[in-house]
Amino acid sequence: MRILVVGGSGLIGAHVVEVLRGRGHRVTTAARTARPGVDHLLDVESASTDDLRSLLAGHDGVVLATRADEQRVLPRPIHPLLRRELVDPVVRLLTAARAEGLTRAVLTGSYYTWFDRRHPQWRLADRHVYVRCRREQAAEGRAAAGPQLPVTVLELPFVFGRAGDRLPNWAGPLDRWARSRTPLAVPVGGTAAASARSVAEVAADALEQARDADLPVADENLTWAAMMTRIADAVGRPRRVGRLPAPAVRAALGCGGLLHGLARREAGLNPTHLADLLLAELFVEPTTGRSLEPALRDTFAPTG
């Protein structure tokens, strides 16, 4: 097959490119920034449907492996901005892919949509604009693709790994914290986690099978304490990880939500309700069974 990978120089996209080529597929890469290995410069947020059609012509499938920062705090309302970043480009891309006769597509999404389906009582899409936009992205993207273009949405948790100098956008603060002399303390709860390589393998499988599915991807489920313990060990500063009381977590995030409201600002994940997520076990089953350790140590390498 011939596959276009949009975001092909990023953490996940680079691994998707490597896996697809390793399986014998022809890959074209597009990215916003010129880097070695990027075939076409493309700002997917501003590209028109016609621009995308010319890029997609002659391909069998497309992968959209761009990312968004759900924690940014911006003037409200944030929903129109997140739609411009997450939803509108997908609609244009899949409209173009449908017009060019592509037969398969993969989008990188968020595991919050998986939890939104499994736990409607959590009201994640109502409480968090980011989750609402991810849900809209999948629904409107599939509507644009039509019945002849199956779309797989990879519902991703914390993704570990490295692609050149590209690291997860959340890794920097945890890396600095683990290397510091500051005590480590985290709440109860935890998260699913996956390596970028595992995500790429699942993406390649979905393309080869032309699947139309929502696929959560997880290698391991980790408590926050286990995750920070392993990060501290990886950077060469192993130490005990303490426990933050749940009331303190709720109070701190509640104050953050109040300050956002007073300043008429907003984040993709609403801090007023974020404690409910941080204190929960956001675990995904089944897991792949692959070890996360190599990717974790690629992400958090020792100094020197």
N, C-alpha and C positions, 0 to 999 in steps of 0.2 A: 504494500500500500504506500501511497504518498500522503504524508501528514504534515499539516501546518501547525506549528506550536507557537502560539502567541504568548509572549513572556518567556521565550525560550532561553534567555540568559539568566533568569532568576533562579532561586533556590530549587523550587519544584520543577520548573520548566527545563532547566539544564539536565536534571536527572531523567525527566521524561524523554528528552532528546537522546540521551545516552542509551537508555533501555530500548527505545524503538529502533535505533540504528543497530544495536546489538542483536536484535531479532530480525534484522534484514530489511527493515522498512526504510524508505527514502523520506527524509525529514527536511522541511524548510522552516527556518526560524525567523521570528519577527519580534522586535522589542523596541521600547521607547528610546533607549540609549545605544549608541554605537559601541560595540564591544567585539572582541574576536569571536568568530563563530556566528554572529548575527547576520542573516542574509538580507533582511529588510528592516528599515526604520519605520516604526508604526506607533502612533499614539492612538490606542484603541478608543479612548474617550472622545476624540475629535474626528476620527475617521468616518467618512460617510459610507453608506451601503455600497455605492459604486466603487469607492476606494477598496473596500473589503472584497468585493466581487473580483476585481482584477487580481488581488492577492491570492484568493482562494481558487481561482480557475485552474483546473487540472489536478486538483487534490481529491483524495477520497475521504479524508477526515480532518478534523480540526480539534485542537486542544487549547483552551483558554486557561493559562496558568498565571494570571496576574493576581496581586494581593491587595488588600485594603486594610487600613488601620482603624479598627473599630473603637479604639480608645481615644482618638483625637477629640479635643474639646473645641467646638466652634460655635459661632453665633447661631441661635435657633431661628427658624426650624432647620434641622439638619437633614430631614428626610429628602428634600429635593436634591441636595448635594450628593447624598449617598445613592439616590436613584441614578444620577448622572454618571457616577463612578461604577456602580454595580449592575444596574438593570438595563439602562439604555444601550450601552455598548454590546451587551449580550444579545439584545433584541436585534440590533443592526447586524451583528456578526452572523447570527443564525438565520436571519432573513437572507443575507447574502449567500450563506452556505446552501440554503434550500434552493435559491435561484440557480446556483452553479451545480446542483445535482450531487452534492456531497452525501455520503451515506452513513456517517457516524460523527459524533461530537462528544467531547468530554469537557466539563466545567469543574473548576476547583471551587468548592463552597465551604460551608462551615458545619461542624457537628451540632451547632445550636439548632439547626432546622430538624435534625434527627430527634433531639430532645423535645422540640416543639411538637412534633407528631406523637411521640410516645407519652408525653406528659402535658396534655392541653391545659390542665389545671394550673400549670406554671405561668400561663399567659405570656410566654416569652416574646411573641411577635407584637403583642399589645404594649409591653413594657419596655422593649428595646428596639429602637429604630433599625439597628443593624440586622437583627434577626428578621424583622419585617421585610427589609430590602432583600435579604438572602432568599426568603420565601417567594417574594415577587420575582426575583431573578430567575428562579427555577421554573415557576409557572409561566411567566411571560416569554421566557426563552423557549420553552417547549411549544408554546402556542405559535411563536414565530417559525420554529423549525418545521412544524407540521408533522403528519403521521408517517411520512416516508424518511424522516431524518431522526433516528433515535438519539437521545441525549442522555448521557450519564452524568450525574452530579456527584462528585466526590465530596463527602461531608467530613471535613478535616478537623482534627483536634490540634493540640500543640504538635508542630512538626519540627523534628530535630534534623540536623545535618549541615552540610556545607557544600557550596558549589563555587570553587575559586574563593573569592573574597565575600561571597554572598552568604549571609547567615540569617536565621529567623529574626524578624524585626523585634521580637520580644526578648531576645537573648541577651542583649547588651546590659540592661539594668540588673538582671539576675547574675550575669558574669561578674560585674563590678561588686555586687553585694557579696557573692561567694568569696571573692578575693580579699575583701576588706576585713577589718577587725571587728566590724559590727556584729553583734549576736544575731544568729539566725532564728527566726520564729515565724511560724506559719499557722494558718487556721486548720481545723479539721476539714475533711473533704479531700477531693483530688480530681484527677483528670485522666482521660485517655491520652495517649501519645503515640506518634508514629514517626518513622524515619522518612526522609524525602525519597529515599530509594524504594521503600515499600509503596509509597503513594504512586511513584512512577510505574512500578510493576502492576499495580491495580489499574492505573490509567491505560497502560498498554493492553492488558487483558480485556478491558471494556471496549477498546477500539477494535481489537481483533474479533470480538464476539458481537460487535455492533449492539451493545446492550442499551436498553432504555430503563434506567434505574437510578434510585437514590442510594448511594453506597457509602456508609460510614466506614472509615479506615482507622484501625488501631492495631499497633503491635503489642502494647502493654497498657495496663491500667495502673496508675501510680497515685498514692496519696501525695498531698503537697509535701509532707515531711519526707517521704521516700525520695521524691524528685529532688528536693533541695539537698538532701544528704548525698545523693549521687552526683549532683552538680559540684558541691563543695569538694568531694573526693576527686572529681575529674580535674579541677583546677589546681589541685595540690594543697588545699586548705581544709582537710577533713575535720569536722567537729560536730558536736551535738546540735540538733535542730529542736528548738523549743516549740511550745504550742501557744498560739494566740487565743485568748478567750473569745468565744463567739459574740458575746455582747459588745466587746471592744471593736470587733470587726464591723458589726452592724452600726455602731455609733459613728465610727470614723467615716464609713461610706455614706451614711445618712447625712452627715455634715457636708460631705462633698456634694451630694445631690442638692442640698439646700443652697450652698454657695453657687452652684451652677444656675439654679433657678433665679436667685437674686441678681446674678450677672446676665441673665437671659442668654445663657449658653447651654450647650447640650453635647453629649457624647453618644456614639453609636450604641454603647452599652450604658444604660442608665445607672449611675452609682447608687441611687436610692434602692434599687432592687438587685444590685450586683452581689450583695452579701448572700442572697439566696443561692446564687450560682457557686460562689466561692466555697460555701460551707457544705455544698452537696457533693456527692461522689458522681462526677460526670464520666461514668465508665461506659464503655462500649463493648458489647458482646455480639458475635465472637471476635476475638483478636486473631491476628495472623499467626501468632506463635513465634514470630521472629524476635530476636533479641534487639532491644533498643540501644544497648550499650555502645556499639561502634559509632552510631550516629550521635549519641550523647557526647562521646569523647571527641568527636570531630567538632561539635558545636562549642564545647567548653574545654579547650586544650590547656594544659599546664603552661605556666610562664617559663620562658628560657629554653 
